[in-house]
Amino acid sequence: MARKAGYALLAAIVALIVALSAAIYVGVAAGDGSGGSGGSKENLAGSRTPRSPAEPASTGTWVGTWSASPVGAEPGTEITGLANRSVRNVVHTSAGGTFARITLSNLYGQSPLTITHASIAVAAGDDTAAAAPGTMSRVTFNGSTSVVVPAGQQTMSDAVRITVPHDSDVLVTTYSPTATGPVTYHPRSRQISYAAQGDLTEDVTGAPYTQQVEYWRYLTALDVLSNESNGTIVAFGDSLTDGVGSSTGANNRWPDLLSDRLREAAEDGDDVPRYSVVNQGIGGNQVLANGFGRPAENQAGLGRFDRDVLSRTNVKVVIIDLGVNDILRNRGHADPDAILGGLRTLVQQAHARGLKVIGATLMPFGGHIGYSADRESVRQAINAEIRAGHVFDAVVDFDEAVRDPYDPRKFRPDYDSGDHLHPSDKGYERIADAFNLDDLKGGAPAKL
């Protein structure tokens, strides 16, 4: 009888453990995916209640799939900012992933930026503010739907479970209910983004988003947990990297096209790095000189290199195409040695972090309003040092790729966007084709 009683007691304990485990499982499942509502339902904006964030599994690698440098304060937002408006940024991915996270910047704000609601979704197609069905997902910050970004600072979100395809448009939407003062933005994005009155962060139709702008607001990075990429290439430069002269919405900047080349080569079985490519170009940027303001708008390459390159996610290689504006915007004779010295300082900083640096020769600008024989001589002096291997670990010859063989001071006509400074879509394609993909392998050279 004592043995039977013991078996009965053991069975009761096992049954209690099973019941408790089931209750815990049900409780977790109910809290994962519906924001506590217990299931999906339609809201007034016509969207499904978005899935809650979840911690990513340990598989995959975090890489940058898109980024943009903060440039300055958006004109007209000095007092009220974008109070009571939903800002829907449209960005184009380089790599795909199963989780995503965003970075928001208030670098040029003069007061705290309060975000009470944020979301991420895959776009339903090209040139639209509508979300693809089933992709609208809520973004949180340390578990909260709200975040306050201090003036001059930035913040990164929690990881959000969402399948992000490579080479696709993604919608990142934020809502701020209060006046924030100057809005940190990136102009001349070559991509249409949107805004709407009121909190329509989770709207999937896109219909209320009637305000269109060609710049990005607040958003400076989108990272993904990827199984197709294991590192990030950062393209660092001026408007020639930012894509000025390319068609809006076509993603024909040379970093976009380089990303396409890398992925296609990998799919063909070629031995190439499995890297994403992000773009940190700023129109008018110089190696040495800042723009005006405090903090400086259009900060010099030397000043922003840590923020825009070294602090990006899982960087392996940096490609530098910078120096033309140091020549064109200098009223006197630009000093090629000073520009080269600045470029070498950037290389030293990258090497200290184990990064390989590929440098581009400076493209021609003959026929541009700023052209002069003196400025051309400075460009040629800089290019000679770059080609000789005295600056970078490897060289991509942008100048040779796009120049007119009959007048090397100028773009070849079909590579010229028309202003004699920026490439056309065809010119950007030629630039991307100029890369030797083998140069993207490896890291910084070993110190002797």
VEXDREN-2710 file (C-alpha; in Angstrom, 1 decimal):
% VEXDREN-2710
k/r/px/py/pz
1/MET/0.0/0.0/0.0
2/ALA/2.9/2.4/0.8
3/ARG/4.4/1.8/-2.7
4/LYS/1.0/2.5/-4.4
5/ALA/0.6/5.7/-2.4
6/GLY/4.1/6.8/-3.4
7/TYR/3.2/6.1/-7.1
8/ALA/0.0/8.1/-6.7
9/LEU/1.9/11.1/-5.2
10/LEU/4.5/11.0/-8.0
11/ALA/1.8/11.0/-10.6
12/ALA/0.1/13.9/-9.0
13/ILE/3.4/15.9/-9.0
14/VAL/4.0/15.1/-12.7
15/ALA/0.4/16.2/-13.6
16/LEU/0.9/19.5/-11.7
17/ILE/4.2/20.2/-13.6
18/VAL/2.5/19.5/-17.0
19/ALA/-0.4/21.8/-16.1
20/LEU/1.9/24.6/-15.1
21/SER/4.0/24.3/-18.2
22/ALA/0.9/24.4/-20.4
23/ALA/-0.4/27.5/-18.6
24/ILE/3.0/29.3/-19.1
25/TYR/3.0/28.4/-22.8
26/VAL/-0.4/29.7/-23.4
27/GLY/0.4/32.9/-21.5
28/VAL/3.5/33.5/-23.6
29/ALA/1.7/32.8/-26.8
30/ALA/-1.1/35.2/-26.0
31/GLY/1.3/38.0/-25.4
32/ASP/3.4/37.4/-28.5
33/GLY/2.0/38.9/-31.7
34/SER/-1.1/40.8/-30.9
35/GLY/0.0/43.6/-28.5
36/GLY/-2.1/42.0/-25.8
37/SER/-5.3/41.9/-27.9
38/GLY/-5.3/38.1/-28.1
39/GLY/-5.4/38.1/-31.9
40/SER/-5.4/40.1/-35.1
41/LYS/-8.1/42.6/-35.9
42/GLU/-8.8/45.5/-38.1
43/ASN/-8.2/49.0/-36.8
44/LEU/-9.7/52.4/-38.0
45/ALA/-6.8/52.9/-40.4
46/GLY/-7.5/49.6/-42.2
47/SER/-4.4/47.8/-40.9
48/ARG/-4.1/44.6/-39.0
49/THR/-2.9/45.0/-35.4
50/PRO/0.9/44.6/-36.0
51/ARG/3.0/41.9/-34.5
52/SER/5.0/42.7/-31.4
53/PRO/8.8/42.7/-31.5
54/ALA/10.6/39.5/-30.6
55/GLU/14.1/38.7/-29.7
56/PRO/16.0/37.2/-32.7
57/ALA/17.3/33.7/-32.8
58/SER/21.0/33.3/-32.7
59/THR/21.3/32.5/-36.4
60/GLY/22.3/35.1/-38.9
61/THR/24.5/38.2/-38.8
62/TRP/23.5/41.8/-38.2
63/VAL/24.4/43.9/-41.2
64/GLY/23.5/47.3/-42.5
65/THR/21.0/47.1/-45.3
66/TRP/20.4/50.8/-45.8
67/SER/21.7/54.0/-44.2
68/ALA/21.9/57.8/-44.8
69/SER/24.0/60.5/-43.2
70/PRO/22.3/63.2/-41.3
71/VAL/23.0/66.4/-43.2
72/GLY/21.3/69.3/-41.4
73/ALA/18.1/70.8/-40.2
74/GLU/15.1/70.8/-42.6
75/PRO/14.1/74.3/-43.6
76/GLY/10.8/75.5/-42.3
77/THR/10.8/73.2/-39.3
78/GLU/12.7/75.5/-37.0
79/ILE/9.8/76.0/-34.5
80/THR/7.2/73.4/-34.8
81/GLY/9.1/70.6/-36.4
82/LEU/6.6/67.9/-37.6
83/ALA/4.2/67.9/-34.7
84/ASN/1.1/65.7/-35.1
85/ARG/2.4/64.2/-38.4
86/SER/3.3/60.7/-39.4
87/VAL/6.6/60.6/-41.3
88/ARG/6.8/57.6/-43.7
89/ASN/10.4/57.2/-45.0
90/VAL/10.8/54.9/-48.0
91/VAL/14.3/53.2/-48.1
92/HIS/15.7/50.5/-50.4
93/THR/17.4/47.4/-49.0
94/SER/20.8/46.0/-50.0
95/ALA/20.5/42.7/-48.0
96/GLY/17.5/40.7/-46.8
97/GLY/16.9/39.4/-43.3
98/THR/14.4/38.0/-40.8
99/PHE/14.6/40.7/-38.1
100/ALA/15.2/44.4/-38.5
101/ARG/16.0/47.5/-36.3
102/ILE/16.1/51.2/-37.0
103/THR/18.2/54.1/-35.9
104/LEU/16.6/57.6/-35.4
105/SER/18.7/60.8/-35.2
106/ASN/17.9/64.1/-33.5
107/LEU/21.4/65.5/-34.3
108/TYR/20.1/68.8/-35.5
109/GLY/17.2/69.1/-33.1
110/GLN/17.3/71.8/-30.4
111/SER/14.9/70.0/-28.0
112/PRO/14.1/66.4/-27.2
113/LEU/12.3/64.4/-30.0
114/THR/9.4/62.5/-28.7
115/ILE/8.3/59.5/-30.8
116/THR/5.2/57.8/-29.4
117/HIS/4.6/55.3/-32.2
118/ALA/6.8/53.7/-34.9
119/SER/6.3/50.9/-37.4
120/ILE/8.1/49.1/-40.2
121/ALA/6.6/47.3/-43.2
122/VAL/7.6/46.1/-46.6
123/ALA/6.3/48.4/-49.4
124/ALA/3.5/47.0/-51.5
125/GLY/5.4/48.1/-54.7
126/ASP/7.5/50.8/-56.2
127/ASP/6.6/54.5/-55.6
128/THR/3.9/53.9/-53.0
129/ALA/3.2/54.5/-49.3
130/ALA/1.1/51.3/-49.1
131/ALA/2.4/48.3/-47.1
132/ALA/2.5/44.8/-48.4
133/PRO/-0.2/42.6/-46.8
134/GLY/0.8/41.1/-43.5
135/THR/4.1/43.0/-43.1
136/MET/3.1/45.9/-40.9
137/SER/5.0/45.6/-37.6
138/ARG/5.2/47.7/-34.6
139/VAL/8.6/49.1/-33.5
140/THR/9.6/49.4/-29.8
141/PHE/12.5/50.9/-27.9
142/ASN/13.6/49.0/-24.8
143/GLY/10.2/47.4/-24.9
144/SER/8.2/50.6/-25.1
145/THR/6.3/52.1/-28.1
146/SER/7.6/55.5/-27.1
147/VAL/11.1/57.0/-27.0
148/VAL/12.6/60.4/-26.3
149/VAL/15.7/61.2/-28.3
150/PRO/17.7/64.0/-26.7
151/ALA/18.8/66.9/-28.9
152/GLY/22.1/66.0/-30.6
153/GLN/21.6/62.3/-30.0
154/GLN/20.4/59.2/-31.7
155/THR/18.7/56.0/-30.6
156/MET/18.4/52.4/-31.9
157/SER/15.2/50.4/-31.7
158/ASP/14.6/46.9/-30.5
159/ALA/14.8/44.0/-33.0
160/VAL/11.5/43.5/-34.9
161/ARG/10.5/40.1/-36.4
162/ILE/9.8/40.9/-40.1
163/THR/11.0/39.2/-43.3
164/VAL/12.8/41.9/-45.3
165/PRO/13.7/40.9/-48.9
166/HIS/16.9/42.2/-50.5
167/ASP/16.5/44.8/-53.2
168/SER/13.1/45.9/-51.9
169/ASP/11.5/49.1/-50.6
170/VAL/10.8/49.3/-46.9
171/LEU/8.5/51.8/-45.1
172/VAL/9.7/53.1/-41.8
173/THR/7.1/55.4/-40.1
174/THR/7.3/57.5/-37.0
175/TYR/4.8/59.8/-35.2
176/SER/5.6/62.7/-32.9
177/PRO/2.7/64.5/-31.2
178/THR/4.7/67.5/-30.0
179/ALA/6.7/70.3/-31.5
180/THR/10.3/69.2/-31.8
181/GLY/12.1/72.2/-33.4
182/PRO/14.5/71.6/-36.3
183/VAL/14.0/68.2/-38.0
184/THR/17.2/66.2/-38.8
185/TYR/17.1/65.2/-42.4
186/HIS/18.9/64.1/-45.5
187/PRO/18.0/66.1/-48.7
188/ARG/18.2/65.1/-52.4
189/SER/17.6/61.4/-51.6
190/ARG/16.5/60.5/-55.1
191/GLN/13.6/58.7/-53.4
192/ILE/10.1/59.9/-52.7
193/SER/9.0/59.6/-49.0
194/TYR/5.7/60.7/-47.4
195/ALA/3.9/62.3/-44.5
196/ALA/0.3/62.4/-43.2
197/GLN/-1.6/64.5/-40.6
198/GLY/-2.2/62.7/-37.4
199/ASP/-1.1/59.3/-36.0
200/LEU/-1.4/57.0/-39.0
201/THR/1.7/55.0/-38.2
202/GLU/0.1/51.6/-38.8
203/ASP/-2.0/52.6/-41.8
204/VAL/-1.4/50.0/-44.6
205/THR/-3.3/51.7/-47.4
206/GLY/-1.0/54.6/-47.9
207/ALA/-4.0/56.7/-49.0
208/PRO/-3.6/59.4/-46.3
209/TYR/0.0/60.0/-47.1
210/THR/-0.5/62.8/-49.6
211/GLN/2.5/64.9/-48.6
212/GLN/5.6/63.9/-50.7
213/VAL/9.2/64.9/-50.2
214/GLU/12.5/63.9/-51.8
215/TYR/14.4/63.5/-48.5
216/TRP/14.6/61.3/-45.5
217/ARG/13.7/62.5/-42.0
218/TYR/15.0/61.3/-38.6
219/LEU/15.9/57.8/-40.0
220/THR/19.6/57.2/-40.5
221/ALA/19.9/53.4/-40.6
222/LEU/18.1/50.1/-41.1
223/ASP/19.9/46.9/-40.1
224/VAL/18.8/43.3/-40.6
225/LEU/19.6/40.0/-39.2
226/SER/20.8/38.3/-42.4
227/ASN/21.6/34.8/-43.6
228/GLU/22.7/36.1/-47.0
229/SER/25.3/38.7/-45.9
230/ASN/28.0/38.5/-43.3
231/GLY/29.4/42.0/-43.4
232/THR/28.8/45.6/-44.5
233/ILE/30.5/47.8/-47.1
234/VAL/30.2/51.5/-46.5
235/ALA/30.4/53.9/-49.5
236/PHE/31.7/57.2/-48.1
237/GLY/31.6/60.3/-50.3
238/ASP/29.8/63.3/-51.6
239/SER/27.0/63.9/-54.1
240/LEU/28.7/61.5/-56.6
241/THR/28.1/58.7/-54.0
242/ASP/24.8/60.1/-52.9
243/GLY/23.5/59.6/-56.4
244/VAL/22.8/63.1/-57.6
245/GLY/22.1/63.0/-61.4
246/SER/20.5/59.5/-61.2
247/SER/16.8/58.9/-61.7
248/THR/14.5/59.4/-58.7
249/GLY/13.1/56.1/-57.4
250/ALA/15.3/53.9/-59.7
251/ASN/18.1/53.1/-57.2
252/ASN/20.8/53.7/-59.7
253/ARG/23.3/55.2/-57.4
254/TRP/26.7/53.4/-57.8
255/PRO/26.5/51.8/-54.3
256/ASP/23.1/50.3/-55.3
257/LEU/24.5/48.9/-58.5
258/LEU/27.6/47.6/-56.8
259/SER/25.3/45.8/-54.3
260/ASP/23.5/44.2/-57.3
261/ARG/26.8/43.1/-58.8
262/LEU/27.9/41.4/-55.6
263/ARG/24.7/39.6/-55.1
264/GLU/24.5/38.4/-58.7
265/ALA/28.1/37.2/-58.7
266/ALA/27.4/35.3/-55.4
267/GLU/24.3/33.7/-57.0
268/ASP/26.4/32.7/-60.0
269/GLY/28.8/30.8/-57.6
270/ASP/31.7/33.3/-57.9
271/ASP/34.1/33.6/-55.0
272/VAL/33.0/37.1/-53.8
273/PRO/32.4/38.5/-50.4
274/ARG/28.8/38.2/-49.1
275/TYR/28.5/41.9/-48.1
276/SER/25.7/44.4/-48.1
277/VAL/26.4/47.9/-49.2
278/VAL/25.2/51.1/-47.5
279/ASN/25.5/54.7/-48.7
280/GLN/27.0/57.5/-46.6
281/GLY/27.3/60.1/-49.3
282/ILE/26.4/63.8/-48.7
283/GLY/26.0/66.3/-51.5
284/GLY/28.7/69.0/-51.3
285/ASN/30.7/67.1/-48.7
286/GLN/34.4/67.9/-48.3
287/VAL/37.3/66.0/-46.8
288/LEU/38.6/69.0/-44.8
289/ALA/35.9/71.7/-44.4
290/ASN/32.6/71.8/-42.4
291/GLY/29.5/73.6/-43.4
292/PHE/28.0/76.3/-41.3
293/GLY/26.1/76.0/-38.0
294/ARG/26.5/74.3/-34.6
295/PRO/26.5/71.4/-34.9
296/ALA/28.0/71.9/-38.4
297/GLU/25.7/71.0/-41.3
298/ASN/27.4/68.9/-43.9
299/GLN/30.1/68.0/-41.5
300/ALA/33.6/67.4/-43.1
301/GLY/34.6/63.8/-43.9
302/LEU/37.2/63.9/-41.2
303/GLY/34.7/64.9/-38.6
304/ARG/31.9/62.4/-39.5
305/PHE/34.0/59.4/-40.4
306/ASP/33.5/57.8/-36.9
307/ARG/29.8/58.3/-36.9
308/ASP/29.1/57.4/-40.6
309/VAL/31.6/54.6/-41.1
310/LEU/33.2/53.2/-37.9
311/SER/29.9/53.2/-36.0
312/ARG/27.9/51.4/-38.8
313/THR/26.9/47.8/-38.2
314/ASN/29.5/45.0/-38.9
315/VAL/31.6/47.1/-41.3
316/LYS/34.3/45.1/-43.3
317/VAL/35.3/47.5/-46.1
318/VAL/35.0/51.3/-46.7
319/ILE/35.1/52.8/-50.2
320/ILE/36.1/56.5/-50.2
321/ASP/35.2/58.9/-53.1
322/LEU/35.8/62.3/-51.7
323/GLY/37.8/65.4/-52.6
324/VAL/36.2/67.1/-55.6
325/ASN/34.4/69.6/-53.5
326/ASP/37.6/70.5/-51.6
327/ILE/38.8/71.6/-55.1
328/LEU/35.7/73.3/-56.4
329/ARG/34.7/75.1/-53.3
330/ASN/38.1/76.5/-52.5
331/ARG/38.3/80.1/-53.8
332/GLY/42.0/80.0/-54.1
333/HIS/44.4/77.2/-55.1
334/ALA/43.3/74.1/-53.3
335/ASP/46.3/72.3/-51.7
336/PRO/46.5/68.7/-53.0
337/ASP/48.8/67.7/-50.2
338/ALA/46.3/68.8/-47.6
339/ILE/43.5/66.9/-49.3
340/LEU/45.7/63.8/-49.6
341/GLY/46.7/64.2/-46.0
342/GLY/43.0/64.2/-45.0
343/LEU/42.4/61.1/-47.1
344/ARG/45.3/59.3/-45.5
345/THR/44.0/60.2/-42.0
346/LEU/40.7/58.5/-42.9
347/VAL/42.6/55.4/-44.0
348/GLN/44.6/55.4/-40.8
349/GLN/41.3/55.5/-38.8
350/ALA/39.9/52.7/-40.8
351/HIS/43.0/50.5/-40.4
352/ALA/42.9/51.0/-36.7
353/ARG/39.5/49.2/-36.8
354/GLY/40.7/46.5/-39.1
355/LEU/38.9/47.8/-42.2
356/LYS/40.1/47.6/-45.7
357/VAL/39.9/50.9/-47.7
358/ILE/39.3/51.2/-51.4
359/GLY/39.8/54.7/-52.8
360/ALA/38.3/56.2/-56.0
361/THR/40.1/58.6/-58.3
362/LEU/38.4/62.0/-58.7
363/MET/36.0/62.2/-61.7
364/PRO/36.4/65.0/-64.3
365/PHE/34.4/68.2/-64.2
366/GLY/35.4/69.9/-67.4
367/GLY/32.6/72.1/-68.7
368/HIS/31.2/72.7/-65.2
369/ILE/30.9/76.3/-64.0
370/GLY/33.6/75.7/-61.4
371/TYR/36.2/74.3/-63.9
372/SER/39.5/76.0/-64.3
373/ALA/42.9/74.8/-65.5
374/ASP/44.3/75.4/-62.0
375/ARG/41.6/73.2/-60.4
376/GLU/42.2/70.5/-63.1
377/SER/45.9/70.4/-62.2
378/VAL/45.0/69.8/-58.5
379/ARG/42.6/67.0/-59.5
380/GLN/45.4/65.4/-61.6
381/ALA/47.9/65.7/-58.8
382/ILE/45.6/63.9/-56.4
383/ASN/44.7/61.2/-58.9
384/ALA/48.4/60.5/-59.6
385/GLU/49.0/59.8/-55.9
386/ILE/45.9/57.6/-55.6
387/ARG/46.9/55.6/-58.8
388/ALA/50.5/55.2/-57.5
389/GLY/49.1/53.3/-54.5
390/HIS/50.3/56.0/-52.0
391/VAL/46.9/56.5/-50.3
392/PHE/44.5/53.5/-50.3
393/ASP/44.7/49.7/-50.0
394/ALA/43.2/49.3/-53.5
395/VAL/42.1/51.7/-56.2
396/VAL/38.9/51.9/-58.3
397/ASP/39.5/54.3/-61.2
398/PHE/36.3/56.3/-61.5
399/ASP/38.1/58.9/-63.6
400/GLU/39.2/56.5/-66.3
401/ALA/35.7/54.8/-66.2
402/VAL/33.7/57.9/-67.2
403/ARG/36.0/60.3/-68.9
404/ASP/35.7/61.3/-72.6
405/PRO/38.6/59.6/-74.4
406/TYR/38.7/62.6/-76.8
407/ASP/38.8/65.1/-73.9
408/PRO/39.8/63.5/-70.6
409/ARG/38.9/66.7/-68.7
410/LYS/35.2/66.0/-69.3
411/PHE/32.7/63.2/-68.9
412/ARG/32.0/61.0/-71.9
413/PRO/28.7/62.6/-73.2
414/ASP/26.4/59.7/-72.5
415/TYR/27.9/59.3/-68.9
416/ASP/27.1/63.0/-68.2
417/SER/23.9/63.9/-66.4
418/GLY/24.1/67.3/-68.1
419/ASP/25.7/69.4/-65.4
420/HIS/29.3/68.2/-66.3
421/LEU/29.8/67.2/-62.7
422/HIS/27.4/64.3/-61.9
423/PRO/27.0/61.1/-63.8
424/SER/23.9/60.0/-65.6
425/ASP/22.2/56.6/-64.9
426/LYS/24.5/55.1/-67.5
427/GLY/27.5/56.8/-66.0
428/TYR/26.7/55.3/-62.5
429/GLU/26.3/51.9/-64.1
430/ARG/29.8/52.3/-65.6
431/ILE/31.2/53.3/-62.2
432/ALA/29.8/50.2/-60.5
433/ASP/31.2/48.0/-63.3
434/ALA/34.7/49.5/-62.8
435/PHE/35.1/47.7/-59.5
436/ASN/37.3/44.6/-59.3
437/LEU/35.2/42.5/-56.9
438/ASP/38.3/40.7/-55.7
439/ASP/39.5/43.9/-54.2
440/LEU/36.6/43.7/-51.7
441/LYS/38.2/40.6/-50.1
442/GLY/40.4/40.7/-47.1
443/GLY/41.0/43.3/-44.4
444/ALA/43.4/46.0/-43.4
445/PRO/47.0/45.3/-44.2
446/ALA/49.1/43.9/-41.4
447/LYS/51.3/46.3/-39.6
448/LEU/55.0/45.8/-40.3
END
